[in-house]
Amino acid sequence: MTEKLFTVGTIVNTHGIRGELKVVAHTDFPEERFQKKSKLFMHHADTQQTIPVEVESSRSQKNMFVIKFSGFNNINEVEKYKGWLLKVSESDREALDEDEYYYSDIIGCQVVTDEGEELGVIHEILSPGANDVWVVKRKKGGDVLLPVIDEVILDINITDKVIRVHIMEGLL
């Protein structure tokens, strides 16, 4: 498979004896991503083995999703997939509104201040509450935490992988 895949969940356990799996979602669109007839890929990170699957049914349960895939009808068929990732192909990702971005679009972007100073590269995104926080790995020194608010984030250019920011007093 040459198409890029994006992680949307992790299989954490089996559920019952009829081939259902418990999945922790890693997507902002779990209801759409795990709906009936959705095409996903089960992926083993170590072996790089990838298996295409189709969602037969799913339901939300205690901050997880219980998902049954077509063709898997008992616990013995699915037990070996604990720890595997669920992925979606790039072509099946949802289109986002203007000024909305996937994490994978933001991570790896170069951050430049409005004064022209290169701060570093975004390597992580945190979601602590009211707004996301982008973690910028500096060339020298530690990380910089940038709140994703209009006063700080001035321009996002995904094509060139460059984000222009204004450093408020006390951020550095």
Phi, psi and omega in degrees: 000128182255345180288142180289137180246147181236136183287131177238354179184169176232131176281119185254339181188173172271167177220114180072197184247003186261018175089015178275152181234144173271131184231132170269123183282140173236044183217152175279353184235053185296323181297321178284317185294323184256017179287161181306137179079002177295140178262122180229177176229131169272132187226130176263119186296323183284312185272347183065016177289136181229130182236122177287139179222161176235135181288125176269319177201157175203155176207151177277138180206114176050059178063018177225177173239139173257117187237138173243129179261145178301136177089355178244111190242357176211166185300326182295332180281336186249346185303325182290350182266004176300132180093348178286157178265151170256131184231160177233147179284155181303322182291340180264003178289148179290142174287137181258157176291166176300144182067021170241142185220149171283151177306320182295338176284327185275316181296130182100353179284142174283136179252127181233137179283165178292350176263003176093001180279133176278118181276317183153205185236138177289125181238355180201153176234127178254148177234072186282342182170251188301323179212158176290162176230125178267130180262117183257123176276115180278154177294320176239135177089196185272202181272156172245132178260118181251118175290138180273083178226157184301329181290338183257311183274111184266319184207136178240118178243094183293324181300314180269356181058044180231133177238127179260131185230161171249124181273111178285157180302131178093353181285328182262000000 
